[in-house]
Amino acid sequence: MDDLRFDDRVALVTGAGNGLGREYALLLAARGARVLVNDYGGDTVGRGRSEGPAEAVVQEIEAEGGLAVANAGSVAESADGRAMVEQALDEWGRLDIVVHNAGIGGGTGPFEDIRDEHVDAVLKTHLYGAIHVLRPAWRHMKARGYGRIVTTSSSTALGVDGSFDYPAAKAGLIGLTRSLAREGAELGIKVNAIMPLAYTRMAAGVPNKEIRDWMRATFPARRVAPLVAFLCHEEAPVSGDLFTVGGGRAARVTTNVYPGYRSDDDRPESFRDHWDEVMAGGEPQIALDGSVDAAMMDPGFDALASGSMKEGT
């Protein structure tokens, strides 16, 4: 089979000055894409600013014969998000791919001690950052009838000890991704999310040396890039999906809705007395959006959705 190429495509990769983002930018460029390399140039918690990391990746791409430009804007700022999209359009006249990878580390410690400024910084970078970049990109993709978007969630979105702002932001990205995928279904735009496992600057800060060494040896950042590139390609077969990826392995992540317990008894005791049925397994349905759960709540939902709801009444 032919290699997957990105000739004539233009990609914007945020947080591409180091780690995962750098690998995405290098691979897309090596496969023919023109790449806008965005990186604020700060540390793992967003302090400082430098044009150096983005420029360095551009130089790597150009040294291999590729085309790239640097951008040191902050995804946390709406104006910067618009500016990087406009830069890609000014430079190459189009934007086909966006990989929202930019992120910073979250706070740790007791939930009640989280500081507002830490929560604001994490949400603005991860979740607001995606909105700031994707909103102007979406307008262009919608007009052209084509686009590929990959957002970066995390397995911490499912819950993790000692961190709260970071998992909340990453869970928000799942909801944003799936809603955009529904909106993009009729527009030629596919949107997916990943939960990467890779040795990055954040992983390098793990206190346990044995874990750091294991991460470095087992989960190099370059091994996440091939799946991201495939999801960015015109042949990408899915939209609205979530994948865990790292160390050469990729797997779909879903939310299962089980049959549960249904009754016309509105007393709380009804659920208490049938709690085993509420918690029971059985044959699951994969819930990639809210419609599956609604259908299980009310068997008449499918008929309703196919009729008046689709007509906007």
N, C-alpha and C positions, 0 to 999 in steps of 0.2 A: 504494500500500500504506500501511497505517497506520503512524504513528510508533511506535517502540519505547518503551514507557512502563514506569515502575517504581512506579506508584501502589500504595500499601499495602505495598510492599516496604521492608525495613530492611537497610541496608548498613553494614558496618564497614570502613573503609579505614585501614590502618596507614601511618604515615609520610606523613600527608596534609596536613602544615602547609606544605609547599613543593613545587615541582617537579611530578613526575608524580602523586604522591598527591593533591595539591591539585586537579589537573585532573580526576582520577577523581571526587573528592568533588563538585566543582562540577557535572560533567556528570550524575552520577547524581541529584543533588538537583534539577537543572533538569528532569529527566525524571520527577520525582515521588517519588523515594525519600527516606526519612528516613535521615539519615546520621550515624553516630558517627564523628567526625573525631579520629583518634588521631595524636598526634605528641609525641615525647619533648622536642622543642625544643632538641636539642643541635646541635653543628656536624657537619661531614661525617665526622668520626672518632669521634663519640659523646660529645664533651666538653661539659659544661654541661647545664643543664636549664631549660626555660621553658615555661609554659603559653601564652605569647603566640602562637606559630604556629598551634596548633590553634584557639584562640579567634578569631584573625583570619579563618580560613577559615569558621568557623561564622557570624561576622558577615556575611561575603560572601554566604553562602547565605541567611541570614535577610533580608538586604537585598533579595534577589530573590524573597522570599515562600516560601522553602523552609524545611524543618525539619531541624535539626541540633543535636547536642550535642558538646562537646569532651571529650577525654580526653588526659592528658599522661603516661600510663603507658609503661613501657619493655617492648617485646616480648621483650627479653632476660631478663626476669624472669617465671617461671611464674605467680606470684601476680598480676602486673599483666595478663598475658594473660587469666587467668580473670576479673579484675575488669572489663576492658573489655567482655567478652562479657556479663557479668552486668549491666553498666550499660545496654547496649542492650536486654536483656530487661526490666530494671526500667523503663526509659523507655517502651518500645513493645510489650513482650510477645512479641517474636519477633526472629529474625535469619535473613534469607534469603540474604545475600550477604557474602562476605569477600574483600577484595582485600589480600593481604599484600604491601605495597610497601616497608615500612620497611627501611632499610639504611644501612650506613656504608661508607666507603672502606677498602680493604685496604692492606696494607703493600707496599712496593716494595723492590727490591734483591735481593742474592744470597739464594738459598733457605736456605743454611746460617746466615744471619744473622737469620732471622725470630725475633722475640721471642714468647715464650709468651703474654704479655698481649695482643699484637695478634691472634694467632690466636684466642684465646678470645673477644675482643670481636667479631670478624667472624663467627665461627661462631654465637655466642650471638644475634647480631642477625638474621642472615639465615636460618640453618637452624633453630636452636633456637627462634628467634622465631616461625617459621611453626608449629612444633609447639606452642608455648605458647599461641598464639591459636587455631589450628585444632582442637586437641584438645577444648576446651570447646565451641567452635562446632559441631563435628561431632556431639557428643552431642545437642545441640538439633536440628540438621538431621535427624539420623537418626530421632529421635522423631517429627518432623513429616513426614518423607518428602519433603523438598525442600531443595535448597541449590545455590548457585552459588559456586565458589571460583576465584580467579585468583591464582597465585603469580608472583613475579618472579625469573626466572633472568637469564642474561646470555650473550652470545656468548663471553665470556671462559671459560665453562665448557668450551669446546672447546679451550682452550689459548691463552695469551697470554704475551708476553715480560715478565719482571720482576715478575710477581705470582703468588702461589700460594695464599694463604689465601682470597682473594676468589673465584677460580675454583673452588676446592674446595667452598666453601659453595654457590655457585650451581649447581654440578653436583649436589650433594646435593638441592637443591630439585627438580630434574628427576625424580630417583628417587622422592622423596616424592610429587610430583604424580601420577605414573603409578600408583603403588601405591594412592593414595587414589582415583583414578579407577576402578580395578578394584573396590575395596571399595564405592564409591558407586554402581556400575552398577545394582544391585538396590535401591538406597535412594532414588532420585530425586535424587541429588547428582552434579553434574558439576564436574569439576576440570580446569583447564587452566593452562598456564604461558606466559609471554611472555619474549622477549629484547628489551627496548626499546632503541631508539637515540634519544636525546633530549638536548637541551641542558639540563642541570640544574646544581645547585651543584657537583657533582663535576666535570662537564665544564668548568665555569668555572675550575677549577684546573689545566687543561691548560696547560703552559708556552708552547706555540707559539700566538702570537696569531692567525695565519692560520687555524689549525685551529679555534680557539675561535670566530672570526668565522663560519667556514663552518658549524660546528655550530649556532650561534645562528640563522643564516639558514635553514638547511636542515631542521633537526630540532627545531622547537619542541615542548615537552612536550605541548601540547594535541592534537597530531596522533596521539598514541598512545592517547588516551582513548577514541575511538570504538570501536576493536576491543575494548578492555577492557570497555566497557559492553555490547557485543553478547555477549561471553562470559559476562557476568553476567546476561543476560536469560533468561527462561524458554524462549525460542526458540533458545537456543544449541544448535547441531546436533552438537557433538562433546564428547568428554571424554577426558582423557589425552593431549591434543595439546600441541605446543609451537610457538610462532609467533615469528618475528622481525617487529618492527613499528617503524615510524618514518618520518617524512617523507611520510605519506600512503600508504605501502606496507605490506602485510602478506603474509607467506608462511609456509607450514608448514615446520617443520624436522623431519627424520626421521633415524633411524639405519638404514642399509642393511646387510643381511647378504647376502653373496654365496655362491655354491655352494661355493667352496673346494676342498680336497683331502681325500678320505676314503680310508683304508686300514686294513687289519688288521695292518699292520707297525708294531710298537711301538718300533722303533728311532728315535732322534733323526735318524739319517741319512736316514730316509724323508722327513722334512719338509725336510731340507736339499736333497735331490735333487729334490723336487717343489715348491720354494718359489714358482716362478712360478705354479703352480696355486693355492697358498694365497693369493697376492696378486692373482690374476686377478679381473676384473670379471664380466661376464655379466649375466644377468637378476637384478636384486636383489629381495629381499623386504624390505618395510619392517618393522623391528622396533620396535614401540611398547611391547613388554614382553618378558619372557624366553621366552615360549612359542614365538615364531617361531624363535629361535635353537635352542632345544631340539629342535624338529621337524626342523630341518635337520641337526642332529647325529645324530638317530636317526629314520629314517622311521616307526618304530613308535610315536612319541610321540603322534601324533594319536589313535590308537585307545586308547592308555593313558589319555590325558587325558579322553577322552569316557566312559571306563568307570570303573575302580576309583578313579582319582585324584579324580574329582568326587564319589565316594561316601565319600571320606575314608578309604579303606583302603590 
